[in-house]
């Protein structure tokens, strides 16, 4: 009797097509390469991860960035300082108001401008509202990534209320472009602070509901506890900032350690984690929402009067429209600022602000005049994603969704 022979037929196909499809066979019987993204709901944008799998275990992760690159830093060198403000909206487009403020402060440091207290108070309020808006979306989507749909409905309902407040203040819901070099675009409308205060009173009811649904949920705990742990040493080595750094136990918040816009006047706590896992990153963000409410209430309680822009910055801030229509000097000043840009002295500066995703920094080199000579943007999402190559290996494929959701990144600022 002849021996039985088993033949396994393998279709090779086009190698390039197989690689593009993410099904390239690796060395070893059970190893394969898998592409997650760049068009995939797990990646929260156009992020591509090239994974090397051994069964369901991830042995290697290579993040591929740049699909949303627009050349923002080079664009800034070809427009006036105020013309670049709308481009900052499109960095972390979930917190455009905070981006506007960070960029404006960097330019103002070049000029040595001292802003009125009212202007600084307005900026603190909008930055904290932007933080709340960003964290609400981050927590809601993170819940969905872990399999919980209902929290997203609570957080998005509250976020819609914020968009109404943003529209009243800036005229836009999403891309606000509210800050100007030397101040803000306009003063707060009548009754707006009362509506902000009402929102801050009502928001804890929604965040408490989210906590009831997630914080002690057995399925949520199983999906997040011990997953995606980042040690203090690794968090510092990879340049993590913001909630992702603080969740690893590092007590660093620029609002306290390098205060700006009058943050030193307000009393608030900096939540930090102990294990640095996905669960801790969620806990840090939900507590940061509470601390932002606390800051906003303090600002409103002692809201200063006075000007909302630097009135003495004649060559930097355009005069109000009523003055332009009644004074030839103001008309000429407005014409010069609009056509040539704010007149910034030569020098260089680096400033970073505590944004929702982490430290957003602007390095600006000026040779004088109304256009920056060079600009470099330190995007927190870019630094936070740099740890994926170290963080992901050793996890199951199903953990990818939760790990990415817990890092809460935005590819707009990552790729710039």
Secondary structure, DSSP 8 states (H G I E B T S, - for coil): --------------HHHHHHHT--B-SSTTEEEEEE-SSBGGGTBS-EEEEEEETTEEEEEEEE--TT---HHHHHTTSBTGGGHHHHHTSSTTSHHHHHHHHHHHHHHHHT----HHHHHHHHHHHHHHHHHHHHHHHHHHHHHTT--HHHHHHHHHHHHHHHHHHHHHS-SS----EETTEESS---TTHHHHHHHHHHHHHHHHHHHHHHHTT-HHHHHHHTTSS---HHHHHHTT--THHHHTTT----HHHHT--TTGGGS-------SS-SHHHHHHHHHHHHHHHHHHHHHHHHT---S-SB-TT-TTTS---HHHHTT-HHHHHHHHHHHHH---B-SEEEEEEEEETTEEEEEEEEE-SBSB-SEEEEE-HHHHHHTTHHHHSTTSBTTHHHHHHHHH---HHHHH-
